[in-house]
Structure formats: structure tokens, C-alpha cells
Amino acid sequence: MRFLSSFLITVAAAIAALPLHAAEPVAPWVATWAAPALDYNKPVPIPGAATPVPTTLRDQTVRVRVLPAIGGTQVRVRFSNVFGQSPLHIRAASVARSTGADALSPRTVRALHFAGRPDVVLGPGAERWSDLVDLAVEPQQALGVSLYLADPTRVATVFPIAESGAWIAPGDATAAATLRAAIPSAQGHVVTGVDVRRQPPPPVVAAFGDSITFGAGTREGTQGSYPVRLAQRLRGQPSRVEAPSVLNVGIGGNRLLTDGIGPRALDRFERDVLSQSGVTHTIILIGINDIGLGAVVGADELPLEQLTGGLHQLTELARARGVKVLLGTLTPMQGSAYFNEATEAKRQGFNRWIRGRQDVEGVIDFDAALRDPGNPAALRAAYDSGDHLHPSDAGYAAMAAAVDVRELQE
């Protein structure tokens, strides 16, 4: 009996020690900002384009300013050496709230670590996430990410400056609120993603394409791009779920089937769309450069069947990963250097194929939204930036308005 009593007391004590509630599940990572990586040293295959001048950074800090799409209380940052030919040694890194341009809020500077270490070496082709840090992030409240490169480092992996900015300053300034003798950079370096933790996670929409996704032609920089304007619409919509995180992963001059400015879409889709944390949807708008660039540089024209086949491959890759696909029709281009009877016929054929898709979640008819009712081959005058290819600010707003936001909230 004494043994039984002792056993029951032990069991009762163990039960009393159990938590009253199950442990909260760890919130998943959600992409709040991302940039598509480019190879700085790869020449642009267009006659007359300047050859990149080899550039080396040494004992310098790079600071990148980024705009988060959604907020959170914990952050991690992705660093990339995907196009590097030699190891990249980041001696120190940090993240903080930006107070404008290259300036940071001193009280918010957080040193970043990698598996507990203050530095990290990225081998050629490698990417690496930092450890998490506690930092309150708000939608559209800019962050500054800094990294210090002590050793001679040849510039390799860069990204196009969109709503971001980038600066280079001497020494290790990762903890400095302001940079001394900072020089603006024409491109961002090494930093390609920022995640926050959210529970429940909102939808993540990757807007994938070329310069018409990136936002070329707007007078407001890419703050006027259609992905930015779409995000503004979504934040103002009543919904049973939180506003989605919209990522702009467009590259000006990018093509579907051929390398050029950036790897071809078929090769970069995995990294720039499917690998984004928590991605649920993608809007694909690409193909105008495949169709029109030949008219400018005299390149061989690709058959329509190859273009539609390439786009079909992208949709299949996304659907295999459970990512919902919305396809965008190609916008008008009459009056631009891309336009002739053959290229227009191909654009129309490409759009007919897109409109007929039954194996995607939706079609966004950007062509119908922007075309001139009296001349459907051309942009409506109010929607033309002036080059007859890229939309104006009003044109990008019309593109954002053409999206059925209900398809992004499911």
C-alpha cells in the first residue's frame, strides 16, 4: 500500500506540472521583400550595350534600403553569392529601421548572426539566411540592411534598384546610424530577401516578369509599378484574411526563353518565385521581349509554339508546388521599336493562347485594360509613358485595377 500511495502521489505531481495549454506553434516565415538576382559581370547581349567594368569592394560596408510589404516582430535576411566565382566573406551584418536614405534609427540596429556566428562565408553559387532577430516591422516602413566586406570581393551578385536604394561606405559601418562618405550605388548587392514571422501567414504573391512588372516608365520610380499599386489596393480591401505580401521580382529586359538581362525566366523561376518563403500565388507577365527584341537587334524570331510552350512550363512548375497561377496578357506596343506586322501577329496569338487557358487560377487581361479602343494595337494615350511600350503612372494604376483581388485572397 505504501508503494501504491507513493506511486499515485508521483503521478499526481507529474500531472500537476503539465502546462495547462499546449505550446503555441512556431509562426512560419513569410517573405516581406525580395529582389531578383543578376550577374553583374555578364554582358548584355544587345549591340552597343556597355561592357561591365570589373569592380572590387574591400574594407567597405554596403547598405541596402528595402520596403517591407507586410509587418512582423521577428526578421531574417537572405544573402546571396549565386553569381559569385569565389567565396564571399561577410564579416558583419545588421538590420534596422530606416529613417530615410542611408540613415538608420540607432535604437533599432540589430547585429545579424549566422548559426550564432557574427560572420559567414558564402561559397560560389550559395545563399544563406541569417538567424532571426527581434525587430518590429511595419508595412512600407523601410529597413536598412548592412554588410561589411573586409577582404577584396569582386562584385558579382546584384539586383536592380526598385523602391530600394543602396550605398557604399568605407570601413565597418554596420552598427552606424549614418554612413560617412557614402557613395550611392547603381544597384543593390548581395541582399535578396527579407522574411518576417506571421501567424496566421497571409498569402504571398510573386509578381514575375520583365520591365513592365518592374515598373519602367513611371515617373515615380517603381513606387508607381503595378505590383506596388496592387499591394496598395489589397491593403485597402475588406477581407477575412490579412492583406497579401506582394513581391516585385520583375527584371527589365528579361525574356522567357533566352538569357539576356538576367537569366531567362525558365531558369530563374525556381529561385525568384518558388523559393520565396510562404509563396501562394504568382502573376506571370512575360514574353514581350522574346517577341519584340528581334525587330531591334535582328535576332532570330522564336515560333509562337515555343513561347506558349515555355509559359506552359512555368505554370506546370508552379502548380506542382501548389502555387496558384494568374497569367497576364501582353500589353500593346504599336509605335515602339518592337512593333511590326509579324510581331503584332505573334503578340495577338500569344494573348489568345493565354485567354484560352483553363488550367490556371485566373487570367488578367492587361492588354484589354491598356489598349486604345480605337486602335487596339496601341496603348491608350493616357496610359503611354511616351515610348509606346511601357505604361505611364496611370497605365500601371489601370493594370493594378485589372486584377481580381479575390483571386489573391483565397
Secondary structure, 3 states (H helix, E strand, C coil): CHHHHHHHHHHHHHHHHCCCCCCCCCCCEEEEEECCCEECCCCCCCCCCCCCCCCEECCEEEEEEECCCCCEEEEEEEEECCCCCCCEEECEEEEEEEEECCEECHHHCEECCECCECCEEECCCCEEECCCEEEEECCCCCEEEEEEECCCEECCEEEECCCCEEEEEECCCCCCCCCCCCEECCEEECEEEEEEECCCCCCEEEEEECHHHHCCCCCCHHHHCHHHHHHHHHHCCCCCCCCCEEEEEECCCCCCCCCCCCCCHHHHHHHHHHCCCCCCEEEEECCHHHHHHHHHHCCCCCCHHHHHHHHHHHHHHHHHCCCEEEEECCCCCCCCCCCCHHHHHHHHHHHHHHHCCCCCCEEECHHHHHEECCEEEEECHHHECCCCCCECHHHHHHHHHCCCHHHHCC
